[in-house]
Amino acid sequence: MKRIFSSFCIITAIALGGIVVFGQNYKIKQTTSMQGHEMSSTVFVKGSRKRTESGGMMGMGADVATIEQCDLKRTVQVNDKKKLYYIQPDATGETASSNTNATPSSSVTKPTKGGTVTVTSNIIDTGERKQMFGLTARHIKTSMSMKSSPDACSKMDMSMETDGWYVDLPLFSCPMPIPRNPYAGGQSQKAGCQDTYVTKSSGGGKLGFPIEMTMTMSSGGSDTAFSQTTSTVEFSKATLDDALFNVSADYKLAGSSQDLYGMPDMSQMMNGQGSSVSGSAGADPREPTNRTAAMKKPGVIRIGVLPPTNRNGDSISTTNMQVYLASQLTQGKVEGIAVGNEPAARAAGCDYLLTSDFSKLKQSTAGKIGGMFGGVTGAPTAGKYDAQIDYALVSLADGKKALISKASNKAETTVDRAAEAVLAMEAQAVIAAAK
């Protein structure tokens, strides 16, 4: 009888264990709105790990999935098409190195030491609670600031505030994520270079899984703030394969996160924001993504933005600047959309095509000397940049140029901020001319 009872207990424990594991598997569909554009994503959570697959923003990033491995205190970005991955350790202690992998691929050169990125965060629990998808959600507000030393690989001078509702999922508990710009390039980040993150935190609240969240971010001391809102549209349990949350053995380690992205998919730009992975719970989450064309709304003026050229300036990411200019043009009844050429602009229903060229983007001699002294002393020193953008707005209806002009500016700043400053000036002039 004791043997029968023991067997019954073992079987019961296994069955209950299976229920617990299944209960820790979730499939969540969310939508994110930013600068007038929407992106759909599907999030898979299993135990202490989370995988996010999205349709990308303006056709970029759709092939890159993000895996948060809370148990290993790191985040992995994966491009299944390229069979590449990149690892970023979480900055959870007072100091954390950005070492990408203990056993890197032999094809990747040994990373060089960069500088220091100081991350200061604060989490506040407001005490408010409400029921969302059958779970008790907490109202949490957070703030974060990031500051890079002059010799840092990643130039991160920014601040961020979030206001959201979070729920507890069994075993899933990752630290406050450090925002990264996957499209940054040029001098913003150096491939094969590693920074050391110094983290400082305060506040008595804790995060969890965000059901609703609004994030506001400003960069480089700019008065311009970018807002992003995330909402959950579906929350269900699912059966998920462990392979979704790990990197395949035949994948190679990328030299930098930029290697995962490459150039934007122009067909996605023309078709707008696609939907996320579809299917019922338990279906293979790697099924092809279904995309629907984003029709231009009545009364909206759509401007196709070509990648800016840079014939006489310091190194920058023209792809990043193209996305920035398109976002600056998206105001009221005017919408900017990144395109690769005129046929792509016409196919996307654009009314105008915008060409831009950095005719000047240089650091002054005095700024270069100041930068040298700043590097020696360790003090954050910005260079004095002289930037000029020449641009032309062409009507696709009759081929006539609606605007030919230029914008220039001189300021103590970084090369990326100098470029963004004249692009913002360009955007305001173009909006006025388009209207």
C-alpha positions in Angstrom: 0.0 0.0 0.0 2.8 2.4 0.9 4.4 1.7 -2.5 1.2 2.4 -4.3 0.7 5.6 -2.4 4.3 6.7 -3.1 3.8 6.0 -6.8 0.6 8.0 -6.7 2.5 10.9 -5.1 5.2 10.9 -7.7 2.8 10.8 -10.5 0.8 13.7 -8.9 4.0 15.7 -8.4 5.0 15.3 -12.1 1.5 16.2 -13.2 1.5 19.3 -11.0 5.0 20.2 -12.1 3.8 20.1 -15.7 0.9 22.5 -14.8 3.3 24.9 -13.1 5.7 24.9 -16.1 2.8 25.4 -18.5 1.5 28.2 -16.2 4.8 30.0 -16.7 4.5 30.0 -20.5 2.8 33.1 -21.9 2.1 34.6 -25.3 1.4 38.3 -25.3 0.6 40.6 -28.3 1.4 44.3 -28.0 1.3 47.4 -30.0 3.8 50.3 -29.8 3.2 53.8 -31.1 6.1 56.2 -31.7 6.2 59.5 -33.6 3.0 58.7 -35.5 4.1 55.2 -36.5 2.8 51.9 -35.1 4.6 48.6 -34.5 3.1 45.2 -33.5 5.0 42.7 -31.6 4.6 39.2 -30.0 6.2 38.5 -26.7 6.9 34.9 -25.5 7.6 34.3 -21.8 8.8 31.0 -20.4 10.1 31.0 -16.8 12.8 33.5 -16.4 13.2 34.3 -20.1 11.4 36.5 -22.6 11.6 36.6 -26.4 10.2 39.6 -28.4 9.5 39.5 -32.1 8.3 42.6 -33.9 7.2 43.8 -37.3 9.9 46.5 -37.0 9.6 50.3 -37.2 9.4 51.8 -40.7 10.7 48.5 -42.1 13.7 48.2 -39.9 14.5 45.6 -37.2 11.8 43.1 -38.2 14.4 40.3 -38.6 16.0 40.8 -35.2 14.4 39.1 -32.1 15.4 40.1 -28.6 15.8 37.4 -25.9 16.0 38.5 -22.3 17.7 35.8 -20.3 17.1 37.0 -16.7 18.7 33.9 -15.2 21.9 34.7 -17.0 21.6 38.4 -16.5 22.0 39.2 -20.1 20.0 40.2 -23.3 20.6 38.4 -26.6 19.7 39.8 -30.0 19.2 37.2 -32.8 18.9 37.5 -36.5 17.7 34.0 -37.6 18.0 34.9 -41.3 21.7 35.9 -41.0 22.3 33.3 -38.3 24.0 36.0 -36.2 23.6 36.9 -32.5 24.9 39.6 -30.1 25.0 39.5 -26.3 24.7 42.5 -24.0 25.1 41.7 -20.2 22.6 43.5 -17.9 24.1 46.3 -15.9 22.8 45.0 -12.5 25.6 45.9 -10.1 27.7 48.9 -9.3 29.9 48.0 -12.2 29.3 45.7 -15.2 31.5 45.2 -18.2 29.9 45.1 -21.6 31.8 41.9 -22.5 29.7 40.2 -25.2 30.6 36.5 -24.7 33.0 34.4 -22.7 33.7 32.2 -25.8 33.4 34.4 -28.9 33.6 33.1 -32.4 37.1 32.8 -33.8 36.0 35.0 -36.7 35.5 37.9 -34.4 38.5 40.0 -33.4 39.3 40.5 -29.7 37.3 43.5 -28.4 39.1 46.6 -27.4 38.4 48.4 -24.1 36.2 51.5 -24.3 35.1 54.0 -21.7 32.5 54.2 -19.0 28.7 54.6 -19.3 27.1 55.7 -16.0 23.5 54.7 -15.6 21.4 56.3 -12.8 17.9 54.9 -12.2 15.0 55.4 -9.8 11.9 53.2 -9.4 8.8 54.4 -7.6 5.7 52.4 -6.7 2.7 54.7 -6.6 0.7 52.2 -4.6 -2.1 52.1 -7.1 -3.4 48.7 -8.2 -5.9 47.4 -10.8 -6.9 44.2 -12.4 -5.6 43.6 -16.0 -6.0 40.3 -17.9 -6.9 38.6 -14.6 -3.7 39.7 -12.9 -3.0 42.4 -10.3 -1.1 45.3 -12.0 1.1 47.8 -10.1 1.4 51.4 -11.2 5.2 52.1 -11.4 7.0 55.2 -12.4 10.7 55.1 -13.3 13.5 57.5 -14.4 16.8 56.9 -15.9 19.8 58.9 -17.1 22.8 57.8 -19.0 26.2 59.6 -19.4 29.1 58.4 -21.4 32.8 59.3 -20.9 34.6 60.8 -23.9 36.4 57.5 -24.7 33.2 55.4 -24.6 32.3 53.2 -27.5 28.6 54.1 -27.3 27.7 57.7 -27.0 24.8 57.7 -24.6 23.9 61.1 -23.2 20.2 60.8 -22.5 17.4 60.7 -20.0 14.2 58.6 -19.9 11.0 58.5 -17.9 8.4 55.8 -17.9 4.9 55.6 -16.5 3.4 52.1 -16.6 1.4 49.2 -15.2 3.3 46.0 -14.4 2.3 42.5 -13.4 4.3 39.7 -11.8 4.9 36.6 -13.9 6.4 33.4 -12.2 10.2 33.5 -12.3 10.4 36.4 -14.7 12.2 39.3 -13.1 14.7 41.3 -15.2 16.3 44.6 -14.2 15.3 47.9 -15.7 16.3 47.6 -19.3 19.0 49.9 -20.7 17.6 51.5 -23.9 19.8 51.0 -27.0 19.6 52.4 -30.5 20.0 49.5 -33.0 20.4 51.9 -35.9 23.1 54.0 -34.4 26.4 54.0 -36.4 29.3 56.1 -37.4 30.9 57.6 -34.3 28.0 56.6 -32.1 29.4 53.1 -31.6 32.6 51.3 -32.5 32.4 47.7 -33.6 34.5 45.4 -31.3 34.7 48.0 -28.6 33.5 47.4 -25.0 32.3 49.9 -22.4 32.1 49.4 -18.7 28.6 50.3 -17.2 28.4 51.9 -13.8 24.9 51.6 -12.3 23.4 53.5 -9.5 19.8 52.9 -8.4 17.3 54.2 -5.8 13.6 53.8 -4.9 11.7 50.9 -3.3 9.6 49.8 -6.2 10.1 46.8 -8.5 9.2 46.3 -12.1 7.9 43.1 -13.7 6.2 42.6 -17.0 4.8 45.8 -18.6 1.2 45.6 -19.6 0.9 49.3 -20.4 3.8 51.8 -20.6 4.5 55.3 -21.8 8.2 56.2 -22.2 9.5 59.7 -22.9 13.2 60.1 -23.9 15.4 63.1 -24.6 19.0 62.9 -25.8 22.1 65.1 -25.9 20.6 67.9 -23.9 18.1 68.5 -26.7 14.7 70.1 -26.0 13.1 67.6 -28.4 11.6 64.6 -26.6 10.5 61.3 -28.1 7.5 59.6 -26.7 6.6 55.9 -27.1 3.5 54.1 -25.8 3.1 50.3 -25.5 -0.3 48.6 -25.0 -1.2 44.9 -24.6 -4.0 43.7 -26.8 -3.8 39.9 -26.0 -2.5 37.9 -23.1 -2.7 34.1 -23.0 -0.9 31.0 -21.9 0.9 28.9 -24.4 3.2 25.8 -24.9 6.6 27.1 -25.9 9.8 25.4 -27.1 13.0 26.0 -25.2 14.8 26.7 -28.5 12.9 30.0 -28.8 14.9 31.3 -25.8 18.4 30.1 -26.8 20.9 30.7 -29.6 21.3 27.8 -32.1 24.7 26.2 -32.0 25.4 27.0 -35.7 24.9 30.8 -35.2 27.9 33.1 -35.2 28.7 35.9 -32.7 28.4 39.3 -34.4 31.1 41.9 -33.9 28.5 44.5 -32.9 24.7 44.8 -32.8 24.8 46.9 -36.0 25.9 43.7 -37.9 22.4 42.2 -37.2 20.5 44.9 -39.0 22.0 46.1 -42.2 20.0 48.3 -44.6 16.2 48.8 -44.2 13.8 46.6 -46.0 12.2 49.0 -48.6 9.2 46.7 -49.2 8.3 46.9 -45.6 8.7 50.7 -45.7 6.2 50.8 -48.6 3.8 48.5 -46.9 3.9 50.2 -43.5 4.0 48.5 -40.2 3.4 44.8 -40.4 1.5 42.7 -37.9 3.4 40.5 -35.5 3.6 36.7 -35.6 0.1 35.3 -35.8 -1.5 32.1 -34.8 -3.1 30.5 -31.8 -1.4 29.5 -28.6 0.9 26.5 -29.1 1.4 27.3 -32.8 4.9 27.7 -34.1 5.9 31.3 -33.4 8.3 31.3 -36.3 5.6 31.3 -38.9 6.0 34.0 -41.6 4.8 37.5 -40.6 1.6 38.7 -42.3 1.8 42.4 -43.4 -0.9 44.7 -44.5 -0.3 47.9 -46.5 -0.6 51.1 -44.4 -2.9 53.3 -46.4 -2.4 57.1 -46.3 -5.1 58.7 -44.3 -7.3 61.3 -46.0 -5.8 64.8 -45.8 -2.4 63.6 -44.9 0.7 64.9 -46.9 3.2 62.1 -47.1 6.9 62.9 -47.8 9.3 60.2 -48.9 12.7 60.7 -47.2 15.8 59.5 -49.0 18.9 58.6 -47.0 21.0 61.8 -46.7 24.3 61.9 -48.5 27.5 63.0 -46.7 30.0 64.3 -49.2 32.0 66.6 -46.9 31.8 65.6 -43.3 32.7 63.4 -40.3 31.4 59.9 -40.2 27.8 59.4 -39.2 25.1 56.8 -39.8 23.0 58.1 -42.7 20.4 55.4 -42.1 20.0 56.7 -38.5 19.7 60.3 -39.8 17.1 59.2 -42.4 14.9 57.7 -39.6 15.4 60.8 -37.5 14.4 63.2 -40.3 11.3 61.1 -41.1 10.3 61.3 -37.5 10.8 65.1 -37.4 8.6 65.4 -40.4 5.7 63.5 -38.8 3.6 66.3 -37.3 -0.1 66.9 -37.6 -1.2 66.4 -41.2 2.3 65.8 -42.5 4.0 62.3 -42.4 7.6 61.4 -43.2 8.4 57.9 -44.4 11.9 56.5 -45.2 12.2 55.3 -48.8 15.1 54.0 -50.9 14.2 55.7 -54.3 11.5 57.5 -56.2 9.6 54.4 -57.3 9.4 53.3 -53.7 8.1 56.7 -52.7 5.4 56.6 -55.4 4.4 53.0 -54.4 4.0 54.2 -50.8 1.7 57.0 -51.9 4.1 59.9 -51.2 3.2 63.4 -52.4 6.8 64.6 -52.2 10.3 63.3 -52.3 13.0 64.8 -50.1 16.7 64.7 -50.9 19.3 65.9 -48.4 23.1 66.3 -48.4 25.5 67.2 -45.6 27.6 69.7 -47.4 29.4 70.5 -44.2 29.9 68.5 -41.0 33.2 69.3 -39.5 34.7 69.9 -36.1 36.6 73.2 -35.7 40.3 73.1 -34.9 39.7 74.6 -31.4 37.1 71.9 -30.8 39.6 69.1 -31.8 42.2 70.5 -29.4 39.6 70.7 -26.6 38.6 67.1 -27.3 42.3 66.0 -27.0 42.6 67.7 -23.6 39.3 66.2 -22.5 40.5 62.8 -23.4 43.6 63.2 -21.3 41.8 64.7 -18.2 38.8 62.4 -18.5 36.4 65.4 -18.5 33.4 65.2 -20.8 34.2 67.7 -23.6 32.0 68.4 -26.6 33.5 69.6 -29.9 32.4 72.7 -31.7 30.8 71.5 -34.9 30.0 73.4 -38.0 27.1 71.7 -39.8 25.2 72.5 -43.0 22.5 70.5 -44.8 21.4 71.2 -48.4 18.0 69.8 -49.4 15.4 69.8 -52.1 11.7 68.9 -51.9 10.2 67.7 -55.2 6.5 67.2 -56.0 5.8 63.7 -57.3 2.7 65.0 -59.1 4.4 67.3 -61.6 8.2 66.8 -60.8 8.6 70.5 -59.9 10.8 71.5 -56.9 8.6 72.9 -54.2 11.6 73.9 -52.1 15.4 74.3 -52.5 17.2 75.5 -49.4 19.8 74.8 -46.7 20.2 74.9 -43.0 23.3 75.5 -41.0 24.3 75.6 -37.3 27.4 75.9 -35.1 27.4 74.5 -31.6 29.4 72.8 -28.8 28.1 69.2 -29.3 28.8 65.8 -30.7 28.8 65.0 -34.4 25.4 63.2 -34.3 23.7 66.0 -32.3 25.1 68.5 -34.8 23.7 66.6 -37.7 20.3 66.2 -36.0 20.2 69.9 -35.2 20.3 70.9 -38.9 17.9 68.1 -39.9 15.4 69.4 -37.4 15.7 72.8 -39.0 15.2 71.3 -42.4 12.1 69.4 -41.2 10.4 72.6 -40.1 11.0 74.3 -43.4 9.9 71.3 -45.4 6.7 71.0 -43.4 5.8 74.7 -44.0 6.5 74.3 -47.8 4.5 71.0 -48.1 1.5 72.6 -46.4 
